[in-house]
Amino acid sequence: MCCFWTILVFLGPRFANIVWWIANPTRWVGDTNLSAFDSAIWPILGIIFVPWTTLMYLLVFPGGVTGFDWFWLGLAVLGDISMYAGGGVGNRDRFGR
């Protein structure tokens, strides 16, 4: 788990998602009750567009998303929004000024 956090900090959530998928594929997609997704398309789209939310969903999924888990998912959604908004704010001086 220590290596996972190091990857997350230095390489970002997309790379951490990919490493986690390679290390534990049955948690992502499969026929077991522990699998978070039914098909591979949802995690792929999640990694591309909402990597923080996908990562948090995998963390809170094993017991089902209930109660305080929604708070963590909301923070992850805010993280994804701020990631896109921060990129827009950083690039606004490049265009039109």
Backbone torsions as a table, in degrees:
resi	resn	phi	psi	omega
1	MET	NA	-30.8	178.6
2	CYS	-63.0	-41.4	178.7
3	CYS	-64.7	-35.7	178.5
4	PHE	-62.1	-45.4	179.8
5	TRP	-65.7	-36.2	177.0
6	THR	-63.8	-43.3	177.6
7	ILE	-62.4	-43.0	-179.3
8	LEU	-61.0	-44.1	-177.2
9	VAL	-69.1	-45.2	-172.9
10	PHE	-88.0	-29.3	-174.6
11	LEU	-116.6	-9.0	174.0
12	GLY	97.4	171.5	-174.4
13	PRO	-69.8	-31.4	-179.6
14	ARG	-65.7	-45.2	179.5
15	PHE	-67.2	-38.0	177.6
16	ALA	-63.3	-40.2	176.4
17	ASN	-61.0	-45.3	-178.7
18	ILE	-64.2	-43.3	178.9
19	VAL	-63.7	-40.4	179.0
20	TRP	-65.8	-38.2	178.4
21	TRP	-64.3	-40.0	178.7
22	ILE	-69.3	-39.4	-177.1
23	ALA	-74.0	-33.0	-175.8
24	ASN	-141.7	72.6	-174.3
25	PRO	-67.8	-26.4	-178.5
26	THR	-71.4	-22.0	176.3
27	ARG	-73.2	-26.0	-178.1
28	TRP	-84.9	-63.1	-174.2
29	VAL	-133.7	132.2	177.9
30	GLY	171.2	-174.7	-178.2
31	ASP	-98.3	-2.1	-177.7
32	THR	-82.2	166.5	177.7
33	ASN	-72.3	-16.7	-179.8
34	LEU	-85.6	-8.3	-179.6
35	SER	-75.7	134.2	-176.7
36	ALA	-81.6	-27.2	-176.0
37	PHE	-128.0	149.6	179.4
38	ASP	-84.6	-34.9	179.5
39	SER	-129.7	165.7	-175.6
40	ALA	-78.3	-13.8	-176.1
41	ILE	-68.1	-38.8	-177.8
42	TRP	-66.2	-45.0	177.1
43	PRO	-67.4	-32.5	177.7
44	ILE	-65.2	-46.5	176.9
45	LEU	-63.6	-37.0	178.0
46	GLY	-64.0	-41.8	178.6
47	ILE	-65.1	-38.3	-178.1
48	ILE	-72.5	-47.7	-170.3
49	PHE	-101.0	-37.6	-177.5
50	VAL	-134.1	71.1	-174.0
51	PRO	-66.3	-37.5	-179.9
52	TRP	-67.0	-40.8	-179.9
53	THR	-66.8	-40.2	177.6
54	THR	-62.5	-44.3	179.3
55	LEU	-62.6	-45.0	179.9
56	MET	-67.5	-37.6	178.4
57	TYR	-60.6	-40.4	178.5
58	LEU	-67.2	-31.1	178.8
59	LEU	-72.4	-38.4	-175.6
60	VAL	-95.1	-8.6	-173.0
61	PHE	-67.4	-38.5	-169.6
62	PRO	-52.3	-35.4	178.7
63	GLY	-95.7	4.1	-173.9
64	GLY	89.8	150.8	-177.8
65	VAL	-87.6	101.1	-179.3
66	THR	-141.4	156.3	171.8
67	GLY	57.9	-122.5	-175.2
68	PHE	-69.5	-13.7	177.3
69	ASP	-61.2	-31.8	178.4
70	TRP	-64.5	-32.7	176.5
71	PHE	-62.4	-45.9	-179.9
72	TRP	-64.9	-39.6	176.5
73	LEU	-64.8	-38.0	176.4
74	GLY	-63.4	-40.4	175.9
75	LEU	-63.4	-38.3	178.5
76	ALA	-66.1	-39.9	177.1
77	VAL	-62.9	-43.1	176.2
78	LEU	-61.5	-36.4	176.4
79	GLY	-63.6	-41.1	177.1
80	ASP	-66.3	-43.4	178.7
81	ILE	-62.6	-44.1	-179.3
82	SER	-67.8	-30.2	177.1
83	MET	-64.4	-44.0	178.7
84	TYR	-71.9	-40.5	179.9
85	ALA	-66.8	-38.6	178.3
86	GLY	-64.2	-36.5	176.6
87	GLY	-66.8	-37.3	178.2
88	GLY	-68.3	-40.9	178.8
89	VAL	-66.8	-39.0	-180.0
90	GLY	-68.0	-28.4	-177.1
91	ASN	-97.0	-3.4	-175.0
92	ARG	-67.4	-26.2	179.3
93	ASP	-76.8	-17.1	-179.8
94	ARG	-74.4	-28.3	-174.0
95	PHE	-117.4	133.7	170.2
96	GLY	79.7	5.0	178.7
97	ARG	-124.8	NA	NA
